[in-house]
Amino acid sequence: MSLETTKQQDAQYLMHTYARFPAALVRGENATAWDEDGKAYIDFTSGIGVNALGYADPAWAAAVAKQAGTLQHISNLYLSPVTIETAALLCKVSGMQRVFFANSGAEANEGAIKLARKYGTDHYGERHCKIVTLKNSFHGRTVTTLAATGQDAFHHHFTPFTEGFSYAEPTMESVKAAVDEDTCAVFIELIQGEGGVHPLDPAFIKALRDFCTERDVLLLVDEVQTGIGRTGSFFCYEQYGIKPDVVSAAKALGGGLPIGAVLANEKCADVLGPGDHGSTFGGNPVACAGAQVIIRRVSDPAFLQAVREKGAFLRAALEKLPQIESVRGLGLMLGAKPAVSTPGELAQKCCEAGLLVLTAKDVLRFLPPLTITKEELQKGLAILAHVLQDA
Ligand SMILES: *Cc1c(COP(=O)(O)O)cnc(C)c1O
């Protein structure tokens, strides 16, 4: 199909919910994708932080294919050894106690929110269900996770939103003012990804952890984007030196298949009981078979060390570009603020030139596969340097 035909059929048959780049991608290998015409693209996006091991990792693809050809789905009415093993692995690498499997980031966050409300109302009564989130956050696209998202731009069209959310600045003063006697949880990202790649202040996070413990307010951490090795540790909270009560994960967990997870600590492990929550697809054996490959590979200390090294390399290279004003982020989750043009226009130009990059607010956002090679990084950086020069 020609690009024009593909674009026309996309517009005809799919709802117009996305402003897409003009690239029809059909094949990939590690951090390189090819379009219908055979044009190559260096991928600094990994499908928005999903393809942790890049495109078509042979071990991941083999595990997924083997499970699909053995037993693809059984529902949660029966015991699934593959799913159980995946949860056990997640508990082992995170230090958390129990897992609930969902199918996406928003759904994992819905599970975390339900858990927090159940904990609050179980312990302190019906009114104890309020949740404080942060301004500029992003927690998903369902009606409740949109309500949790602390950005006015997301609060149009779909009223009435779920009640019980209020939004604080990332300071203790603001959080303390927002938490009242009916608050059951504070829900945060450690690096606000969609909000523009803003890492939160470690001193704030430590103080918030202590405050939540003192008040028996649950600390929920949304690691949908930061989790599974993205920032150079398996979960980002490790680098912040804290342990959440509940953490959500999704994006990279399945390596490209839809999966989400809610991980709870000892205190929260038994909050949700029979009938309280569920999902037809949650813990799907094929997604879990893929997730096991991801968890085993990414939790290897040498793999994480390589992520930190490549992150430092990419960061230093971006900082050297004269048209880049500043760089923020951690590991292979970086945002670079351009001094020329706009992130959106630059991303378009990059795509035309054979480089896939993301944007978030005022930055070009980089979430390459964790397995990206130095050569692929250098190729992508060369394209970016050209595009910036011409801008
Ligand atoms: C992407 C993202 C979500 C939503 O995940 P979906 O899988 O698109 O539902 C939620 N929280 C954060 C921090 C994210 O980056």
The ligand as an SDF file (V2000), in Angstrom:
LIG
                    3D

 15 15  0  0  0  0  0  0  0  0999 V2000
    1.0980    5.6980   29.9360 C   0  0  0  0  0  0  0  0  0  0  0  0
    0.7770    6.0060   31.3440 C   0  0  0  0  0  0  0  0  0  0  0  0
   -0.4630    5.6360   31.9050 C   0  0  0  0  0  0  0  0  0  0  0  0
   -1.5720    5.0200   31.0920 C   0  0  0  0  0  0  0  0  0  0  0  0
   -1.2390    3.7690   30.5910 O   0  0  0  0  0  0  0  0  0  0  0  0
   -2.1810    3.0770   29.4720 P   0  0  0  0  0  0  0  0  0  0  0  0
   -1.5540    1.7230   29.2860 O   0  0  0  0  0  0  0  0  0  0  0  0
   -2.1410    3.9350   28.2680 O   0  0  0  0  0  0  0  0  0  0  0  0
   -3.5400    2.9930   30.0490 O   0  0  0  0  0  0  0  0  0  0  0  0
   -0.6510    5.8760   33.2540 C   0  0  0  0  0  0  0  0  0  0  0  0
    0.3080    6.4560   34.0120 N   0  0  0  0  0  0  0  0  0  0  0  0
    1.4850    6.8280   33.5000 C   0  0  0  0  0  0  0  0  0  0  0  0
    2.5070    7.4390   34.3940 C   0  0  0  0  0  0  0  0  0  0  0  0
    1.7650    6.6300   32.1520 C   0  0  0  0  0  0  0  0  0  0  0  0
    2.9260    7.0360   31.6350 O   0  0  0  0  0  0  0  0  0  0  0  0
  1  2  1  0
  2  3  1  0
  2 14  2  0
  3  4  1  0
  3 10  2  0
  4  5  1  0
  5  6  1  0
  6  7  2  0
  6  8  1  0
  6  9  1  0
 10 11  1  0
 11 12  2  0
 12 13  1  0
 12 14  1  0
 14 15  1  0
M  END
$$$$
